[in-house]
Amino acid sequence: MTGKKHCLFIIFGATGDLAKRKLYPSLFRLYKKKELHKYFAVIGTARRPWTNDFYRQVVIESISGLVENEGQAAHFASHFYYQSHDVGDTEHYITLKKLGEKLKETYQTNDNQIFYLAMAPQFFGRIVSHLKSQHILTEKGFERLIIEKPFGSNLKTATALNKEITESFPEKDIFRIDHYLGKEMIQNISAVRFGNLVFEALWNKEYISNVQITFAESIGVENRTEYYENSGALRDMVQNHILQVISLLAMEAPKCFEEKEIRQEKVKALKAIRQYSEKEALKNFIPGQYIAGDFDGKHFLGYREESGVAESSTIETFVAGKFFIDNKRWWGVPFYVRTGKRLTEKGTRINIIFKKVPENLFNEQNNRIALPNVLTIYIQPTEGFSLLLNGKEVGKGFKLAPLKLQYRHDATVLSNSPEAYEKLILDVLNGERANFSQWDEVESSWELIDVIRSSWDKNLQEIPKYKVYTMGPYEAFELLEEDGCYWEWRPDEWYIQRGKL
């Protein structure tokens, strides 16, 4: 059945960058695939005094690279309506309710509603309380809430926010979106682990030396300085994206691939992560901040020189750290993480470093050095896997040489693959919650992050610096070297060898 999804979307923050870059294109992809067709409408709200016609033109421009013809774009945009809105003004919610009731009847939405809060989190509680008090929530169809990160700024604020929201929406209808959970290769982690006995049998402390997770961005803070000055890399990336990836890598096999079972195992993994004292956190987590430098013949500003950043800012644009998971499977295996702005290359990847073979057979004396096997999961900008093995070098004698088995999705596959936001919005429409953060996951994450943040705040020292387009401060490399390890992904070496860095 075409047009099977009946729903009214109400987007708070409809004039923002997220809505234009991600939400409207994702809704349009669902429209093209007939997941949305006749029976949907979108109300966009924000403070700007736009008209319906102007709003629809913005929507059409946002999908310009996806449309097949003007008629298709115009028909899609005709489902969009705009209301200028002050989230603190009760009268505006009365107007919003009237418009919503009219559109639910016009588009036969079966009273289904999705509320998307694509704006600053300090407004979340105020919005949901008005949705309830002004009876925009009717309980006639499904009514679901999508919330963008950050969910609070620490455990205390996150708990207060969750209490506000759950007074209007039950947990089952709250979808805390983490767009990384919608990425193809993040979802592939479970397929690699549990679908291949060769890996699942070795997925433990007996065979794995360490796990490395890198979320690298080559851009600076761009126009997000106001947000970043209140967040920093630790809260922006580690609390959500990185800890979610760790939970997927470390969890035990669920009884079945259903939301409840998956969530239970993820939460168990998160709760098994060692809770550091502040002294331990200070030793095991390194902040960093980029400074000015040259790359490939161009000069780039340091973080403190960016517009809107204080000259004495101590906000971290980089974090490297080490987690331990204190359970039978992972005891003693370090999970190294790093993330930052203005690093050498944009890339998200996971490296699983297996233990070396016995050195009596392969060592420097007999010229047969065996490298550790490494499974790499590439998440972005390319997607795929590689496995580093040891083989014999061609020719006489018996000298080992590294061999890489590699698979990357080709451009055709990637172009036809749903974007992360498209997948996640469709999950919300279907009521599927496995790829969203539940409250107990958020709570566990903040418990870990708060200690790290507190340790930095109480031990104010000059933040370690790194030049633009390097892979972080020296201390981040030293963190691994102290354990006899090193970062597997070192893209800066290629540029250094060619005199570009």
Salt bridges, closest charged atoms under 4 A:
ASP17 OD2 - ARG21 NE 2.54
GLU35 OE1 - LYS4 NZ 3.88
GLU35 OE1 - LYS5 NZ 2.86
GLU68 OE2 - LYS32 NZ 3.80
ASP86 OD1 - ARG47 NH1 3.61
ASP89 OD2 - HIS92 NE2 3.68
GLU101 OE2 - LYS97 NZ 3.90
ASP111 OD1 - LYS104 NZ 3.93
GLU167 OE2 - LYS163 NZ 3.17
GLU171 OE2 - ARG176 NH1 2.83
GLU171 OE2 - ARG433 NH2 3.40
ASP173 OD2 - LYS172 NZ 3.19
ASP178 OD1 - HIS241 ND1 2.59
GLU184 OE1 - LYS423 NZ 2.58
GLU200 OE1 - ARG193 NH2 3.55
GLU200 OE2 - ARG329 NH2 3.53
GLU206 OE2 - LYS205 NZ 3.77
GLU217 OE2 - LYS341 NZ 3.09
ASP236 OD1 - LYS149 NZ 2.70
ASP236 OD1 - ARG224 NH2 3.75
GLU252 OE2 - ARG329 NE 2.80
GLU259 OE2 - ARG263 NE 3.25
GLU259 OE2 - ARG433 NH1 3.62
GLU265 OE2 - LYS268 NZ 3.45
GLU278 OE2 - LYS458 NZ 3.19
ASP294 OD1 - HIS299 ND1 2.85
ASP296 OD1 - LYS500 NZ 3.41
GLU316 OE1 - ARG453 NH1 2.94
ASP326 OD1 - ARG274 NH2 2.98
GLU419 OE2 - ARG29 NH2 3.98
GLU422 OE2 - LYS33 NZ 2.62
ASP440 OD2 - ARG263 NH1 2.64
GLU441 OE1 - LYS266 NZ 3.06
ASP457 OD1 - ARG453 NH2 3.20
GLU462 OE2 - ARG304 NH2 3.36
GLU462 OE2 - LYS465 NZ 2.31
ASP483 OD2 - LYS322 NZ 2.95
GLU493 OE2 - ARG490 NE 2.87
